[in-house]
């Protein structure tokens, strides 16, 4: 099995988690009795990731301490402007690594199973997104008004992404949910960098990942999608933690989907 590097985007605080992130970054909030990042690293290693680059910012010393207490081949790079930039700029902080080899990129506020990691590693393409084809159902359970949060996501033939990002008026048009997990090759990185170089300085600092993907589609970039059938989730709020802990039983070798 091909072993890869993971780029972990863990610079943010996660203000919607309120006092849970007063003393730690969002990725280290407790989930199912363990730091969320510990679960992510465990699943990534099981899926074929060997090396880790953590792009840290808020409370970066907590990430350093995490590495010291876990047996992982890891390094930390800093996004010193974490509080005034978005995740695309955090991603570019690891550009040297991304330009050298294909990598798995993971947001720091998600949990997932190892199977989707293996599928991303084996998938063909320079930019390959993991998505939940049942995402609409999950969002309908997670939110009283799912339209307040769910974004456009549509795929075409052979798993080609045709639309991502932006609000929708009709939830039935949404064909999945992007998970915050993707594979990026040096060629894919170059396409992202080329697009972002065309933006104003302010827009480069503020643009988010899905807006970047959407713009790349407009430029003709091929983005492929791999469906995820296993449990996953993102933890944006205390309510999310409660929801997903209730939906994923404790003390199981693999998470059991109940939503």
C-alpha positions in Angstrom: 0.0 0.0 0.0 1.3 3.4 -0.9 2.0 5.5 2.2 1.4 9.2 2.1 1.8 12.4 4.0 -1.2 14.1 5.6 -1.5 17.9 5.8 -3.6 18.7 8.8 -5.2 22.2 8.8 -5.4 22.8 12.6 -4.7 26.6 12.9 -8.2 27.7 13.9 -9.7 28.3 17.3 -13.4 27.4 16.5 -15.1 30.3 18.2 -18.5 28.6 17.9 -17.3 26.0 20.4 -17.2 28.8 22.9 -15.2 28.0 26.2 -14.2 24.6 24.9 -11.4 26.3 23.0 -10.3 28.9 25.5 -7.1 26.9 26.2 -6.8 24.6 23.1 -7.3 24.7 19.4 -10.5 23.4 17.9 -8.9 20.1 16.8 -8.2 19.1 20.4 -11.7 19.3 21.8 -12.8 16.1 23.5 -14.9 13.8 21.4 -15.9 10.3 22.5 -13.5 10.5 25.4 -10.5 11.5 23.4 -9.0 14.6 21.6 -10.6 14.8 18.2 -7.2 15.1 16.5 -6.1 11.8 18.1 -9.0 10.0 16.4 -8.2 11.7 13.1 -4.5 10.7 13.2 -5.4 7.1 14.2 -7.7 6.8 11.2 -5.3 8.4 8.8 -2.5 6.0 9.9 -4.8 3.0 9.5 -5.7 4.3 6.0 -2.1 4.5 4.8 -0.7 7.8 6.0 2.8 7.7 7.3 3.9 11.3 7.8 2.1 14.4 9.1 2.4 18.1 8.7 0.3 20.1 11.1 -0.4 23.7 10.0 -1.0 25.3 13.4 -1.8 28.8 14.6 -4.0 29.3 17.6 -2.4 27.7 20.7 0.2 26.1 18.5 2.1 24.9 21.6 -0.8 22.5 22.2 -0.1 20.9 18.8 3.6 20.6 19.7 2.6 18.9 23.0 0.3 16.5 21.2 3.1 15.4 18.9 5.4 14.8 21.8 2.9 12.4 23.5 2.0 10.4 20.3 4.2 8.1 18.2 3.9 9.9 14.9 6.3 11.2 12.3 5.2 14.8 12.4 6.2 18.4 12.0 4.5 21.7 12.6 4.4 24.7 10.4 2.8 27.9 11.5 0.2 30.1 9.9 1.1 33.2 11.9 -1.9 35.0 10.4 -4.4 32.3 11.4 -6.8 34.9 12.9 -7.1 36.9 9.7 -6.9 34.3 6.9 -8.9 31.3 5.8 -7.9 27.7 5.3 -6.6 28.1 1.8 -3.8 30.2 3.2 -3.1 27.6 5.9 -2.9 25.1 3.1 -0.3 27.2 1.3 1.8 27.3 4.4 2.6 23.7 3.7 3.2 24.3 0.0 6.8 22.9 0.1 5.4 19.6 1.2 2.5 19.6 -1.2 4.7 20.5 -4.1 7.0 17.5 -3.4 4.4 14.6 -3.3 0.7 13.8 -3.3 -0.8 14.4 0.1 -4.1 13.8 1.9 -5.4 17.1 3.3 -7.7 17.1 6.3 -9.6 19.8 8.2 -8.9 19.6 11.9 -12.6 19.6 13.0 -13.7 16.3 11.4 -13.8 12.7 12.3 -14.0 9.8 9.7 -13.1 6.2 9.2 -9.9 4.8 7.6 -11.7 3.3 4.6 -12.2 6.7 2.9 -8.5 7.5 3.4 -7.6 4.3 1.5 -10.0 5.2 -1.2 -8.6 8.7 -1.6 -5.1 7.4 -1.8 -6.0 4.9 -4.5 -8.1 7.3 -6.5 -6.9 8.8 -9.8 -6.7 12.6 -10.1 -4.9 15.7 -9.0 -7.7 16.9 -6.8 -10.0 14.3 -5.3 -12.7 15.1 -2.7 -14.3 12.8 -0.2 -18.0 13.3 0.1 -21.0 11.9 1.9 -23.7 10.9 -0.6 -26.1 10.8 2.3 -25.1 14.3 3.5 -28.5 15.8 2.9 -30.1 13.4 5.4 -27.4 14.0 7.9 -27.8 17.8 7.6 -31.6 17.4 8.0 -31.0 15.6 11.3 -28.2 17.9 12.5 -30.0 21.3 11.9 -33.5 22.5 12.5 -33.1 24.5 9.3 -30.6 22.6 7.1 -30.8 25.2 4.4 -29.1 27.6 6.8 -25.9 25.6 6.5 -25.9 23.1 3.7 -24.1 24.0 0.5 -24.5 23.2 -3.1 -22.9 20.0 -4.2 -23.5 18.2 -7.5 -21.6 15.6 -9.3 -21.7 14.3 -12.9 -20.6 11.2 -14.7 -17.6 9.2 -13.5 -17.6 11.1 -10.2 -16.7 14.5 -11.7 -17.6 17.4 -9.5 -19.8 19.9 -11.3 -20.8 22.4 -8.5 -19.7 23.1 -5.0 -20.3 25.8 -2.4 -22.9 28.5 -2.0 -26.4 28.3 -0.5 -29.3 26.5 -2.1 -33.0 27.2 -2.1 -34.1 23.6 -2.7 -32.4 21.0 -0.6 -33.4 18.2 -3.0 -30.8 19.6 -5.5 -28.0 18.8 -3.1 -26.3 15.5 -4.1 -23.8 15.1 -1.3 -21.7 16.9 1.4 -18.1 17.7 1.0 -16.3 16.3 4.1 -13.2 18.5 4.5 -11.0 15.7 3.3 -9.2 15.5 0.0 -6.2 14.3 -2.0 -4.0 16.9 -3.6 -1.1 16.3 -6.0 1.7 18.8 -6.9 -0.2 19.5 -10.1 -3.4 20.2 -8.2 -1.6 22.5 -5.8 -0.2 24.5 -8.8 -3.7 25.0 -10.2 -4.9 26.3 -6.8 -1.8 28.6 -6.5 -2.3 29.9 -10.0 -5.9 30.8 -9.4 -5.2 32.4 -6.0 -2.4 34.5 -7.6 -5.0 36.1 -9.8 -6.9 37.5 -6.8 -6.5 40.7 -4.9 -4.5 40.4 -1.6 -7.6 40.8 0.5 -9.5 38.1 -1.4 -6.5 35.8 -1.2 -6.6 36.1 2.6 -10.3 35.5 2.9 -11.3 33.0 0.2 -12.4 29.6 1.6 -11.7 26.1 0.2 -15.1 25.4 -1.4 -15.1 28.8 -3.1 -11.6 28.0 -4.5 -12.8 24.6 -5.7 -15.8 26.3 -7.4 -13.6 28.8 -9.1 -11.3 26.0 -10.3 -14.3 24.3 -11.9 -15.0 27.5 -13.8 -11.5 27.4 -15.1 -11.9 23.9 -16.4 -10.1 22.0 -13.7 -11.1 18.4 -13.3 -12.1 17.6 -9.7 -13.1 14.1 -8.9 -15.2 12.8 -6.0 -15.0 9.6 -3.9 -18.1 8.6 -1.9 -17.9 7.9 1.8 -20.2 5.3 3.2 -18.8 5.2 6.8 -19.6 7.5 9.7 -18.1 10.9 9.8 -18.9 14.4 11.1 -17.7 17.9 11.7 -17.7 19.5 15.1 -18.5 23.2 14.8 -20.4 23.6 18.1 -21.1 22.0 21.4 -24.4 20.9 19.9 -22.5 19.0 17.2 -20.5 17.2 19.8 -23.6 16.1 21.6 -25.3 15.1 18.3 -22.5 13.0 17.0 -21.6 11.4 20.3 -25.2 10.2 20.5 -25.1 9.0 16.9 -21.8 7.1 17.2 -21.7 4.5 20.0 -18.6 4.4 22.3 -16.2 1.6 22.6 -16.5 0.1 19.1 -13.5 -0.7 16.9 -15.1 1.3 14.1 -17.7 4.0 14.3 -21.2 2.7 13.7 -23.4 4.9 11.7 -26.8 5.5 13.2 -27.9 8.5 11.1 
